[in-house]
Structure formats: C-alpha cells, structure tokens
C-alpha cells in the first residue's frame, strides 16, 4: 500500500513538472511579440510598394487609428462594446486607405491583413 502511494506521488509530481516546463517553453515575452509585430508590419508596409506621396499619408492614417484603438482599449466600455467599436475603427481606417491606395495595392493590403490576422491566431494556439 505504501509503495502504491509512493508511486502515485512520483507519477503526479512527474506530470506536474512536465506541465510546468511545457508552459514555460510556450510563453513568449511581450517584447518578443512586439518585435515580431514590428517586423511583420514593416514587411507588410514594404510589400504594398507605396509611392513617395503615399508613404506619409499611409503612416498618418495608421497612426491616427492606432491612437483611437489604444484609447478605446483603455476605456470603461464593456468588452463587447470595445470589440464593436474597434471593428468600426478598422472599417473607417480601411475606407480611408482604400481612397489612398490603388485598387491593386488595396487588394494586396486586404490580403496581407488577413494573412497577418491568421498568423496571430495560429501563434495563439
């Protein structure tokens, strides 16, 4: 009986240690995520082949909506309201970008945006 309890304890400890080490391997620091997103955004930006006239306007539009989204995330609205408002902000941004970009650039923008979204979802697990 004592042997059984001893073996059971060792087994439980083994599973616990395995779980802890797996959790630590999977965790990624916020800095690593931030760096990945910066690199992803840079590649995204470069793939659009913006003209010299488009580049500053593209950045201005994105900075404007980035600030709106940031303030929305820190607001007191409930989770659903925040989510819906952020979706609206994204649609507003896309509308402005559609006016700025050529039709080919805009199609590529939408395609790359979806790819980035899928990549983020896949990284989450």
N, CA, C and O atoms as a GROMACS GRO file, in nm:
protein
  500
    1UNK      N    1   0.083  -0.119   0.000
    1UNK     CA    2   0.000   0.000   0.000
    1UNK      C    3   0.087   0.125   0.000
    1UNK      O    4   0.059   0.221  -0.072
    2UNK      N    5   0.193   0.125   0.081
    2UNK     CA    6   0.283   0.240   0.088
    2UNK      C    7   0.354   0.258  -0.045
    2UNK      O    8   0.374   0.370  -0.091
    3UNK      N    9   0.392   0.144  -0.108
    3UNK     CA   10   0.458   0.152  -0.239
    3UNK      C   11   0.364   0.218  -0.341
    3UNK      O   12   0.407   0.300  -0.422
    4UNK      N   13   0.238   0.181  -0.336
    4UNK     CA   14   0.140   0.236  -0.429
    4UNK      C   15   0.129   0.388  -0.412
    4UNK      O   16   0.130   0.461  -0.511
    5UNK      N   17   0.120   0.434  -0.287
    5UNK     CA   18   0.112   0.578  -0.261
    5UNK      C   19   0.238   0.649  -0.308
    5UNK      O   20   0.233   0.758  -0.364
    6UNK      N   21   0.352   0.586  -0.285
    6UNK     CA   22   0.480   0.642  -0.326
    6UNK      C   23   0.486   0.655  -0.479
    6UNK      O   24   0.526   0.759  -0.531
    7UNK      N   25   0.446   0.551  -0.549
    7UNK     CA   26   0.446   0.553  -0.696
    7UNK      C   27   0.347   0.657  -0.748
    7UNK      O   28   0.376   0.728  -0.844
    8UNK      N   29   0.231   0.665  -0.684
    8UNK     CA   30   0.131   0.763  -0.724
    8UNK      C   31   0.184   0.905  -0.707
    8UNK      O   32   0.166   0.989  -0.796
    9UNK      N   33   0.249   0.933  -0.595
    9UNK     CA   34   0.308   1.066  -0.571
    9UNK      C   35   0.413   1.099  -0.676
    9UNK      O   36   0.414   1.210  -0.729
   10UNK      N   37   0.501   1.006  -0.706
   10UNK     CA   38   0.606   1.027  -0.805
   10UNK      C   39   0.544   1.055  -0.942
   10UNK      O   40   0.589   1.144  -1.014
   11UNK      N   41   0.441   0.980  -0.977
   11UNK     CA   42   0.374   0.998  -1.106
   11UNK      C   43   0.311   1.137  -1.115
   11UNK      O   44   0.326   1.206  -1.215
   12UNK      N   45   0.240   1.176  -1.010
   12UNK     CA   46   0.176   1.308  -1.009
   12UNK      C   47   0.281   1.418  -1.018
   12UNK      O   48   0.264   1.514  -1.094
   13UNK      N   49   0.389   1.405  -0.942
   13UNK     CA   50   0.498   1.504  -0.949
   13UNK      C   51   0.558   1.510  -1.090
   13UNK      O   52   0.588   1.618  -1.140
   14UNK      N   53   0.575   1.395  -1.151
   14UNK     CA   54   0.630   1.390  -1.287
   14UNK      C   55   0.542   1.464  -1.386
   14UNK      O   56   0.591   1.542  -1.467
   15UNK      N   57   0.412   1.438  -1.379
   15UNK     CA   58   0.320   1.508  -1.468
   15UNK      C   59   0.319   1.658  -1.440
   15UNK      O   60   0.315   1.739  -1.532
   16UNK      N   61   0.322   1.694  -1.314
   16UNK     CA   62   0.324   1.836  -1.277
   16UNK      C   63   0.447   1.907  -1.329
   16UNK      O   64   0.437   2.018  -1.382
   17UNK      N   65   0.563   1.845  -1.314
   17UNK     CA   66   0.688   1.905  -1.362
   17UNK      C   67   0.686   1.917  -1.515
   17UNK      O   68   0.732   2.017  -1.570
   18UNK      N   69   0.633   1.816  -1.581
   18UNK     CA   70   0.624   1.819  -1.727
   18UNK      C   71   0.533   1.933  -1.772
   18UNK      O   72   0.566   2.005  -1.867
   19UNK      N   73   0.420   1.950  -1.706
   19UNK     CA   74   0.326   2.057  -1.739
   19UNK      C   75   0.390   2.194  -1.720
   19UNK      O   76   0.377   2.282  -1.805
   20UNK      N   77   0.460   2.212  -1.609
   20UNK     CA   78   0.525   2.340  -1.580
   20UNK      C   79   0.630   2.372  -1.685
   20UNK      O   80   0.637   2.485  -1.733
   21UNK      N   81   0.712   2.275  -1.720
   21UNK     CA   82   0.817   2.302  -1.818
   21UNK      C   83   0.756   2.331  -1.955
   21UNK      O   84   0.808   2.416  -2.028
   22UNK      N   85   0.648   2.264  -1.992
   22UNK     CA   86   0.581   2.289  -2.119
   22UNK      C   87   0.524   2.430  -2.121
   22UNK      O   88   0.536   2.501  -2.221
   23UNK      N   89   0.463   2.472  -2.012
   23UNK     CA   90   0.405   2.607  -2.003
   23UNK      C   91   0.513   2.713  -2.018
   23UNK      O   92   0.491   2.814  -2.086
   24UNK      N   93   0.627   2.692  -1.957
   24UNK     CA   94   0.734   2.790  -1.965
   24UNK      C   95   0.792   2.797  -2.106
   24UNK      O   96   0.827   2.906  -2.152
   25UNK      N   97   0.803   2.685  -2.175
   25UNK     CA   98   0.855   2.684  -2.311
   25UNK      C   99   0.763   2.762  -2.404
   25UNK      O  100   0.810   2.832  -2.494
   26UNK      N  101   0.635   2.749  -2.383
   26UNK     CA  102   0.537   2.809  -2.473
   26UNK      C  103   0.522   2.959  -2.451
   26UNK      O  104   0.483   3.030  -2.544
   27UNK      N  105   0.553   3.009  -2.334
   27UNK     CA  106   0.532   3.150  -2.307
   27UNK      C  107   0.635   3.234  -2.382
   27UNK      O  108   0.753   3.200  -2.390
   28UNK      N  109   0.586   3.345  -2.436
   28UNK     CA  110   0.671   3.437  -2.512
   28UNK      C  111   0.658   3.573  -2.447
   28UNK      O  112   0.548   3.615  -2.408
   29UNK      N  113   0.768   3.642  -2.436
   29UNK     CA  114   0.764   3.772  -2.370
   29UNK      C  115   0.691   3.875  -2.456
   29UNK      O  116   0.683   3.860  -2.578
   30UNK      N  117   0.640   3.977  -2.391
   30UNK     CA  118   0.571   4.085  -2.463
   30UNK      C  119   0.666   4.153  -2.560
   30UNK      O  120   0.626   4.196  -2.668
   31UNK      N  121   0.792   4.163  -2.520
   31UNK     CA  122   0.892   4.227  -2.606
   31UNK      C  123   0.912   4.147  -2.735
   31UNK      O  124   0.924   4.204  -2.843
   32UNK      N  125   0.915   4.013  -2.723
   32UNK     CA  126   0.930   3.929  -2.842
   32UNK      C  127   0.809   3.943  -2.934
   32UNK      O  128   0.824   3.949  -3.056
   33UNK      N  129   0.691   3.949  -2.876
   33UNK     CA  130   0.569   3.968  -2.954
   33UNK      C  131   0.574   4.103  -3.024
   33UNK      O  132   0.541   4.114  -3.142
   34UNK      N  133   0.614   4.206  -2.950
   34UNK     CA  134   0.623   4.341  -3.006
   34UNK      C  135   0.720   4.345  -3.124
   34UNK      O  136   0.691   4.405  -3.228
   35UNK      N  137   0.835   4.281  -3.108
   35UNK     CA  138   0.936   4.278  -3.215
   35UNK      C  139   0.884   4.202  -3.337
   35UNK      O  140   0.907   4.243  -3.450
   36UNK      N  141   0.816   4.090  -3.313
   36UNK     CA  142   0.758   4.013  -3.424
   36UNK      C  143   0.657   4.097  -3.501
   36UNK      O  144   0.655   4.097  -3.624
   37UNK      N  145   0.573   4.168  -3.428
   37UNK     CA  146   0.471   4.251  -3.493
   37UNK      C  147   0.534   4.366  -3.571
   37UNK      O  148   0.486   4.401  -3.679
   38UNK      N  149   0.641   4.424  -3.516
   38UNK     CA  150   0.709   4.532  -3.588
   38UNK      C  151   0.767   4.481  -3.719
   38UNK      O  152   0.754   4.546  -3.823
   39UNK      N  153   0.831   4.366  -3.713
   39UNK     CA  154   0.890   4.308  -3.835
   39UNK      C  155   0.782   4.272  -3.936
   39UNK      O  156   0.797   4.294  -4.056
   40UNK      N  157   0.672   4.217  -3.885
   40UNK     CA  158   0.560   4.181  -3.971
   40UNK      C  159   0.501   4.305  -4.036
   40UNK      O  160   0.470   4.304  -4.155
   41UNK      N  161   0.485   4.412  -3.958
   41UNK     CA  162   0.429   4.537  -4.010
   41UNK      C  163   0.522   4.600  -4.114
   41UNK      O  164   0.475   4.652  -4.215
   42UNK      N  165   0.651   4.594  -4.090
   42UNK     CA  166   0.747   4.650  -4.185
   42UNK      C  167   0.741   4.576  -4.318
   42UNK      O  168   0.739   4.639  -4.424
   43UNK      N  169   0.738   4.444  -4.313
   43UNK     CA  170   0.728   4.363  -4.436
   43UNK      C  171   0.596   4.392  -4.507
   43UNK      O  172   0.592   4.400  -4.630
   44UNK      N  173   0.491   4.407  -4.430
   44UNK     CA  174   0.358   4.438  -4.484
   44UNK      C  175   0.362   4.572  -4.556
   44UNK      O  176   0.316   4.583  -4.670
   45UNK      N  177   0.418   4.671  -4.491
   45UNK     CA  178   0.429   4.807  -4.544
   45UNK      C  179   0.510   4.807  -4.674
   45UNK      O  180   0.470   4.870  -4.773
   46UNK      N  181   0.622   4.738  -4.674
   46UNK     CA  182   0.709   4.734  -4.792
   46UNK      C  183   0.645   4.659  -4.908
   46UNK      O  184   0.669   4.693  -5.024
   47UNK      N  185   0.563   4.559  -4.878
   47UNK     CA  186   0.501   4.479  -4.984
   47UNK      C  187   0.399   4.558  -5.065
   47UNK      O  188   0.365   4.520  -5.177
   48UNK      N  189   0.350   4.669  -5.010
   48UNK     CA  190   0.250   4.749  -5.080
   48UNK      C  191   0.310   4.836  -5.191
   48UNK      O  192   0.237   4.888  -5.275
   49UNK      N  193   0.442   4.850  -5.191
   49UNK     CA  194   0.510   4.934  -5.292
   49UNK      C  195   0.446   5.072  -5.304
   49UNK      O  196   0.405   5.114  -5.412
   50UNK      N  197   0.439   5.140  -5.191
   50UNK     CA  198   0.378   5.274  -5.188
   50UNK      C  199   0.467   5.373  -5.262
   50UNK      O  200   0.589   5.361  -5.263
   51UNK      N  201   0.402   5.472  -5.322
   51UNK     CA  202   0.478   5.580  -5.385
   51UNK      C  203   0.527   5.674  -5.276
   51UNK      O  204   0.483   5.665  -5.161
   52UNK      N  205   0.618   5.762  -5.311
   52UNK     CA  206   0.670   5.858  -5.213
   52UNK      C  207   0.558   5.948  -5.160
   52UNK      O  208   0.564   5.990  -5.044
   53UNK      N  209   0.458   5.976  -5.241
   53UNK     CA  210   0.345   6.059  -5.197
   53UNK      C  211   0.254   5.982  -5.102
   53UNK      O  212   0.195   6.040  -5.010
   54UNK      N  213   0.242   5.852  -5.124
   54UNK     CA  214   0.152   5.770  -5.042
   54UNK      C  215   0.210   5.739  -4.904
   54UNK      O  216   0.135   5.728  -4.807
   55UNK      N  217   0.340   5.726  -4.896
   55UNK     CA  218   0.404   5.681  -4.771
   55UNK      C  219   0.367   5.765  -4.649
   55UNK      O  220   0.323   5.710  -4.548
   56UNK      N  221   0.383   5.899  -4.654
   56UNK     CA  222   0.350   5.976  -4.533
   56UNK      C  223   0.201   5.971  -4.500
   56UNK      O  224   0.163   5.967  -4.383
   57UNK      N  225   0.117   5.972  -4.602
   57UNK     CA  226  -0.028   5.969  -4.578
   57UNK      C  227  -0.068   5.833  -4.519
   57UNK      O  228  -0.152   5.827  -4.429
   58UNK      N  229  -0.010   5.727  -4.570
   58UNK     CA  230  -0.037   5.592  -4.518
   58UNK      C  231  -0.001   5.585  -4.370
   58UNK      O  232  -0.078   5.534  -4.288
   59UNK      N  233   0.116   5.636  -4.337
   59UNK     CA  234   0.160   5.635  -4.196
   59UNK      C  235   0.068   5.721  -4.110
   59UNK      O  236   0.033   5.682  -3.999
   60UNK      N  237   0.029   5.838  -4.160
   60UNK     CA  238  -0.059   5.927  -4.083
   60UNK      C  239  -0.193   5.860  -4.054
   60UNK      O  240  -0.243   5.866  -3.942
   61UNK      N  241  -0.249   5.798  -4.155
   61UNK     CA  242  -0.378   5.729  -4.136
   61UNK      C  243  -0.364   5.620  -4.030
   61UNK      O  244  -0.448   5.610  -3.940
   62UNK      N  245  -0.261   5.539  -4.041
   62UNK     CA  246  -0.243   5.430  -3.945
   62UNK      C  247  -0.216   5.481  -3.804
   62UNK      O  248  -0.267   5.424  -3.707
   63UNK      N  249  -0.138   5.586  -3.791
   63UNK     CA  250  -0.110   5.643  -3.658
   63UNK      C  251  -0.238   5.699  -3.596
   63UNK      O  252  -0.262   5.682  -3.476
   64UNK      N  253  -0.318   5.765  -3.676
   64UNK     CA  254  -0.444   5.822  -3.628
   64UNK      C  255  -0.534   5.712  -3.569
   64UNK      O  256  -0.585   5.726  -3.458
   65UNK      N  257  -0.552   5.606  -3.644
   65UNK     CA  258  -0.641   5.499  -3.598
   65UNK      C  259  -0.577   5.414  -3.488
   65UNK      O  260  -0.648   5.358  -3.404
   66UNK      N  261  -0.446   5.405  -3.489
   66UNK     CA  262  -0.377   5.334  -3.382
   66UNK      C  263  -0.404   5.404  -3.248
   66UNK      O  264  -0.428   5.338  -3.147
   67UNK      N  265  -0.399   5.537  -3.250
   67UNK     CA  266  -0.427   5.614  -3.128
   67UNK      C  267  -0.571   5.595  -3.083
   67UNK      O  268  -0.598   5.582  -2.964
   68UNK      N  269  -0.664   5.593  -3.178
   68UNK     CA  270  -0.806   5.572  -3.144
   68UNK      C  271  -0.826   5.435  -3.080
   68UNK      O  272  -0.898   5.422  -2.981
   69UNK      N  273  -0.764   5.335  -3.138
   69UNK     CA  274  -0.779   5.198  -3.086
   69UNK      C  275  -0.718   5.188  -2.946
   69UNK      O  276  -0.775   5.125  -2.857
   70UNK      N  277  -0.603   5.251  -2.928
   70UNK     CA  278  -0.538   5.247  -2.797
   70UNK      C  279  -0.627   5.311  -2.690
   70UNK      O  280  -0.641   5.258  -2.580
   71UNK      N  281  -0.686   5.426  -2.722
   71UNK     CA  282  -0.773   5.490  -2.624
   71UNK      C  283  -0.900   5.409  -2.600
   71UNK      O  284  -0.953   5.408  -2.490
   72UNK      N  285  -0.947   5.341  -2.703
   72UNK     CA  286  -1.066   5.257  -2.689
   72UNK      C  287  -1.038   5.139  -2.596
   72UNK      O  288  -1.122   5.102  -2.515
   73UNK      N  289  -0.920   5.081  -2.608
   73UNK     CA  290  -0.885   4.966  -2.524
   73UNK      C  291  -0.876   5.004  -2.377
   73UNK      O  292  -0.902   4.921  -2.290
   74UNK      N  293  -0.840   5.128  -2.349
   74UNK     CA  294  -0.829   5.170  -2.209
   74UNK      C  295  -0.957   5.236  -2.158
   74UNK      O  296  -0.960   5.288  -2.047
   75UNK      N  297  -1.062   5.234  -2.239
   75UNK     CA  298  -1.188   5.297  -2.198
   75UNK      C  299  -1.263   5.208  -2.100
   75UNK      O  300  -1.224   5.094  -2.074
   76UNK      N  301  -1.372   5.262  -2.046
   76UNK     CA  302  -1.452   5.190  -1.948
   76UNK      C  303  -1.565   5.109  -2.010
   76UNK      O  304  -1.647   5.052  -1.939
   77UNK      N  305  -1.570   5.103  -2.142
   77UNK     CA  306  -1.674   5.026  -2.208
   77UNK      C  307  -1.658   4.877  -2.178
   77UNK      O  308  -1.549   4.830  -2.148
   78UNK      N  309  -1.771   4.804  -2.188
   78UNK     CA  310  -1.759   4.660  -2.166
   78UNK      C  311  -1.693   4.595  -2.288
   78UNK      O  312  -1.677   4.658  -2.392
   79UNK      N  313  -1.656   4.471  -2.272
   79UNK     CA  314  -1.576   4.400  -2.372
   79UNK      C  315  -1.643   4.399  -2.510
   79UNK      O  316  -1.577   4.423  -2.611
   80UNK      N  317  -1.773   4.373  -2.516
   80UNK     CA  318  -1.845   4.370  -2.643
   80UNK      C  319  -1.848   4.506  -2.710
   80UNK      O  320  -1.827   4.517  -2.831
   81UNK      N  321  -1.873   4.610  -2.632
   81UNK     CA  322  -1.877   4.745  -2.688
   81UNK      C  323  -1.740   4.784  -2.743
   81UNK      O  324  -1.730   4.844  -2.850
   82UNK      N  325  -1.635   4.751  -2.669
   82UNK     CA  326  -1.498   4.780  -2.716
   82UNK      C  327  -1.472   4.707  -2.847
   82UNK      O  328  -1.422   4.766  -2.943
   83UNK      N  329  -1.505   4.580  -2.850
   83UNK     CA  330  -1.482   4.499  -2.969
   83UNK      C  331  -1.555   4.558  -3.090
   83UNK      O  332  -1.498   4.570  -3.199
   84UNK      N  333  -1.681   4.593  -3.071
   84UNK     CA  334  -1.760   4.650  -3.180
   84UNK      C  335  -1.704   4.784  -3.225
   84UNK      O  336  -1.698   4.812  -3.345
   85UNK      N  337  -1.665   4.867  -3.131
   85UNK     CA  338  -1.610   4.998  -3.166
   85UNK      C  339  -1.476   4.984  -3.239
   85UNK      O  340  -1.449   5.058  -3.334
   86UNK      N  341  -1.393   4.892  -3.195
   86UNK     CA  342  -1.264   4.870  -3.262
   86UNK      C  343  -1.287   4.819  -3.404
   86UNK      O  344  -1.214   4.858  -3.496
   87UNK      N  345  -1.387   4.733  -3.424
   87UNK     CA  346  -1.421   4.689  -3.560
   87UNK      C  347  -1.460   4.808  -3.647
   87UNK      O  348  -1.419   4.818  -3.762
   88UNK      N  349  -1.539   4.899  -3.590
   88UNK     CA  350  -1.580   5.020  -3.664
   88UNK      C  351  -1.458   5.105  -3.700
   88UNK      O  352  -1.448   5.156  -3.811
   89UNK      N  353  -1.366   5.118  -3.606
   89UNK     CA  354  -1.244   5.197  -3.630
   89UNK      C  355  -1.164   5.134  -3.744
   89UNK      O  356  -1.113   5.204  -3.831
   90UNK      N  357  -1.155   5.002  -3.744
   90UNK     CA  358  -1.082   4.933  -3.852
   90UNK      C  359  -1.150   4.958  -3.986
   90UNK      O  360  -1.082   4.979  -4.087
   91UNK      N  361  -1.282   4.955  -3.988
   91UNK     CA  362  -1.354   4.981  -4.113
   91UNK      C  363  -1.332   5.124  -4.162
   91UNK      O  364  -1.315   5.147  -4.282
   92UNK      N  365  -1.332   5.219  -4.068
   92UNK     CA  366  -1.306   5.358  -4.104
   92UNK      C  367  -1.165   5.373  -4.163
   92UNK      O  368  -1.145   5.441  -4.263
   93UNK      N  369  -1.069   5.308  -4.099
   93UNK     CA  370  -0.931   5.313  -4.148
   93UNK      C  371  -0.921   5.252  -4.288
   93UNK      O  372  -0.857   5.308  -4.377
   94UNK      N  373  -0.985   5.138  -4.306
   94UNK     CA  374  -0.981   5.072  -4.436
   94UNK      C  375  -1.044   5.159  -4.545
   94UNK      O  376  -0.998   5.160  -4.659
   95UNK      N  377  -1.149   5.230  -4.509
   95UNK     CA  378  -1.215   5.319  -4.605
   95UNK      C  379  -1.120   5.431  -4.648
   95UNK      O  380  -1.112   5.463  -4.766
   96UNK      N  381  -1.048   5.489  -4.552
   96UNK     CA  382  -0.951   5.594  -4.585
   96UNK      C  383  -0.836   5.538  -4.668
   96UNK      O  384  -0.790   5.602  -4.763
   97UNK      N  385  -0.790   5.420  -4.632
   97UNK     CA  386  -0.680   5.360  -4.708
   97UNK      C  387  -0.723   5.322  -4.849
   97UNK      O  388  -0.644   5.331  -4.943
   98UNK      N  389  -0.847   5.282  -4.865
   98UNK     CA  390  -0.898   5.248  -4.998
   98UNK      C  391  -0.893   5.370  -5.089
   98UNK      O  392  -0.863   5.359  -5.208
   99UNK      N  393  -0.922   5.486  -5.032
   99UNK     CA  394  -0.917   5.610  -5.110
   99UNK      C  395  -0.772   5.648  -5.146
   99UNK      O  396  -0.748   5.710  -5.249
  100UNK      N  397  -0.678   5.610  -5.062
  100UNK     CA  398  -0.537   5.644  -5.084
  100UNK      C  399  -0.468   5.548  -5.181
  100UNK      O  400  -0.391   5.592  -5.267
  101UNK      N  401  -0.496   5.420  -5.168
  101UNK     CA  402  -0.423   5.317  -5.243
  101UNK      C  403  -0.485   5.292  -5.380
  101UNK      O  404  -0.603   5.320  -5.403
  102UNK      N  405  -0.404   5.238  -5.470
  102UNK     CA  406  -0.458   5.192  -5.598
  102UNK      C  407  -0.540   5.066  -5.571
  102UNK      O  408  -0.531   5.008  -5.463
  103UNK      N  409  -0.619   5.023  -5.667
  103UNK     CA  410  -0.702   4.904  -5.646
  103UNK      C  411  -0.615   4.780  -5.622
  103UNK      O  412  -0.649   4.696  -5.539
  104UNK      N  413  -0.503   4.768  -5.694
  104UNK     CA  414  -0.412   4.655  -5.673
  104UNK      C  415  -0.349   4.660  -5.534
  104UNK      O  416  -0.338   4.558  -5.466
  105UNK      N  417  -0.308   4.779  -5.492
  105UNK     CA  418  -0.248   4.794  -5.359
  105UNK      C  419  -0.351   4.761  -5.251
  105UNK      O  420  -0.319   4.696  -5.152
  106UNK      N  421  -0.474   4.807  -5.271
  106UNK     CA  422  -0.577   4.784  -5.170
  106UNK      C  423  -0.610   4.634  -5.160
  106UNK      O  424  -0.627   4.582  -5.050
  107UNK      N  425  -0.618   4.566  -5.273
  107UNK     CA  426  -0.642   4.421  -5.271
  107UNK      C  427  -0.529   4.350  -5.196
  107UNK      O  428  -0.554   4.261  -5.115
  108UNK      N  429  -0.406   4.390  -5.225
  108UNK     CA  430  -0.290   4.332  -5.156
  108UNK      C  431  -0.295   4.365  -5.007
  108UNK      O  432  -0.264   4.280  -4.923
  109UNK      N  433  -0.334   4.487  -4.974
  109UNK     CA  434  -0.348   4.530  -4.835
  109UNK      C  435  -0.446   4.438  -4.761
  109UNK      O  436  -0.415   4.388  -4.652
  110UNK      N  437  -0.563   4.415  -4.820
  110UNK     CA  438  -0.663   4.330  -4.756
  110UNK      C  439  -0.613   4.186  -4.742
  110UNK      O  440  -0.635   4.121  -4.640
  111UNK      N  441  -0.546   4.137  -4.846
  111UNK     CA  442  -0.494   4.000  -4.843
  111UNK      C  443  -0.389   3.986  -4.733
  111UNK      O  444  -0.394   3.892  -4.654
  112UNK      N  445  -0.294   4.077  -4.728
  112UNK     CA  446  -0.187   4.071  -4.628
  112UNK      C  447  -0.242   4.089  -4.487
  112UNK      O  448  -0.196   4.025  -4.393
  113UNK      N  449  -0.342   4.177  -4.474
  113UNK     CA  450  -0.404   4.200  -4.343
  113UNK      C  451  -0.466   4.069  -4.291
  113UNK      O  452  -0.452   4.036  -4.174
  114UNK      N  453  -0.534   3.997  -4.379
  114UNK     CA  454  -0.595   3.870  -4.341
  114UNK      C  455  -0.489   3.766  -4.306
  114UNK      O  456  -0.505   3.690  -4.210
  115UNK      N  457  -0.380   3.763  -4.382
  115UNK     CA  458  -0.270   3.671  -4.353
  115UNK      C  459  -0.211   3.699  -4.215
  115UNK      O  460  -0.184   3.607  -4.138
  116UNK      N  461  -0.191   3.827  -4.184
  116UNK     CA  462  -0.136   3.863  -4.054
  116UNK      C  463  -0.230   3.821  -3.942
  116UNK      O  464  -0.187   3.772  -3.838
  117UNK      N  465  -0.358   3.840  -3.964
  117UNK     CA  466  -0.458   3.802  -3.864
  117UNK      C  467  -0.453   3.650  -3.842
  117UNK      O  468  -0.454   3.603  -3.728
  118UNK      N  469  -0.447   3.575  -3.951
  118UNK     CA  470  -0.441   3.428  -3.940
  118UNK      C  471  -0.314   3.384  -3.869
  118UNK      O  472  -0.317   3.292  -3.787
  119UNK      N  473  -0.202   3.449  -3.899
  119UNK     CA  474  -0.075   3.416  -3.833
  119UNK      C  475  -0.084   3.439  -3.683
  119UNK      O  476  -0.036   3.356  -3.604
  120UNK      N  477  -0.144   3.551  -3.643
  120UNK     CA  478  -0.157   3.579  -3.499
  120UNK      C  479  -0.246   3.475  -3.432
  120UNK      O  480  -0.217   3.430  -3.321
  121UNK      N  481  -0.355   3.437  -3.499
  121UNK     CA  482  -0.444   3.336  -3.441
  121UNK      C  483  -0.374   3.201  -3.430
  121UNK      O  484  -0.392   3.129  -3.332
  122UNK      N  485  -0.295   3.166  -3.530
  122UNK     CA  486  -0.221   3.038  -3.527
  122UNK      C  487  -0.116   3.037  -3.419
  122UNK      O  488  -0.091   2.933  -3.358
  123UNK      N  489  -0.053   3.151  -3.393
  123UNK     CA  490   0.050   3.158  -3.290
  123UNK      C  491  -0.009   3.143  -3.150
  123UNK      O  492   0.058   3.096  -3.058
  124UNK      N  493  -0.134   3.183  -3.135
  124UNK     CA  494  -0.200   3.170  -3.004
  124UNK      C  495  -0.226   3.025  -2.969
  124UNK      O  496  -0.231   2.989  -2.851
  125UNK      N  497  -0.241   2.943  -3.070
  125UNK     CA  498  -0.261   2.800  -3.042
  125UNK      C  499  -0.394   2.760  -3.072
  125UNK      O  500  -0.429   2.643  -3.055
   0.00000   0.00000   0.00000
